[in-house]
Every structure is written in structure tokens, then in C-alpha cells.
Amino acid sequence: MDCWHCRRTAVATCRFCGRAVCEDHVKTHPYILELFRSNDVTKALVVEDAVYCGACTPRPDPLELPELD
């Protein structure tokens, strides 16, 4: 697999979009693994340094998916 940015050999894939990245273009971004809800507070289990390509744009807010209801 080749890097999305420069076509060198990739060493990882973006956790958010699946694009391949080489060691020079790999970035990190927090990724939420799980949410834990209680009556008072919602907590998240987060990977602080998930692989991120830098090309995609993870959405900051959730999207509504009424077709799945």
C-alpha cells in the first residue's frame, strides 16, 4: 500500500477514513472507543494518539441517522 500524500510505502492507515500514510506523513488525533453514560455524567474511553492521515475531516458533532431507527 502506498501513502496517500507522496506514494511512498505506507506504514499505517488512518483510523478515521482508511487512507494509507508513510512515516513522514502520519499524524495523530484522539479517537473515542467507547462512551459510558450514567445519570450525572458521560465519560469516554479515548485513544489519544490514533493514526490520522491529515487529509480527512472527522466531524466534530454527531450526525442524525433517522433511517436506522
C-alpha positions in Angstrom: 0.0 0.0 0.0 1.3 3.5 -0.8 1.0 6.8 1.1 -2.0 9.0 0.1 0.3 12.1 0.1 3.6 11.0 -1.5 3.1 7.4 -2.9 6.0 6.1 -0.7 5.4 2.8 1.1 2.7 3.2 3.8 3.3 2.1 7.4 -0.2 2.8 8.8 -3.8 3.5 7.9 -6.0 6.4 9.1 -8.4 5.3 11.9 -11.0 7.8 10.5 -11.0 7.2 6.8 -8.7 4.3 6.0 -6.2 6.2 3.9 -2.6 4.8 4.0 0.2 7.0 5.2 4.0 6.8 5.3 6.1 7.5 8.4 6.7 11.1 7.2 3.0 11.9 6.8 1.5 10.1 9.8 -0.3 12.3 12.3 -2.3 11.5 15.5 -5.7 12.5 16.6 -7.8 11.4 19.6 -10.3 8.7 18.9 -13.3 7.7 21.1 -13.5 4.0 21.6 -16.5 3.8 24.0 -18.9 6.0 25.8 -20.1 5.3 29.3 -23.3 7.0 30.4 -24.6 7.5 33.9 -27.3 9.7 35.3 -24.9 12.5 36.1 -22.1 12.4 33.5 -20.9 10.8 30.3 -17.4 9.5 30.2 -15.3 8.3 27.2 -12.6 5.8 26.8 -10.2 7.6 24.3 -7.1 6.6 22.4 -5.1 9.9 22.5 -2.8 9.1 19.5 -4.8 7.2 16.9 -3.3 7.3 13.4 -4.7 10.2 11.4 -3.9 11.0 7.7 -4.3 14.7 7.9 -6.4 14.7 4.7 -9.8 13.7 6.0 -12.0 15.8 8.2 -13.5 13.9 11.1 -16.8 15.6 12.1 -16.8 17.4 15.5 -20.5 16.7 16.1 -22.6 13.5 15.7 -24.9 13.1 12.7 -28.5 12.1 13.0 -29.4 8.8 11.2 -33.2 8.6 11.3 -33.2 5.9 8.7 -31.7 3.5 11.2 -34.4 4.0 13.8 
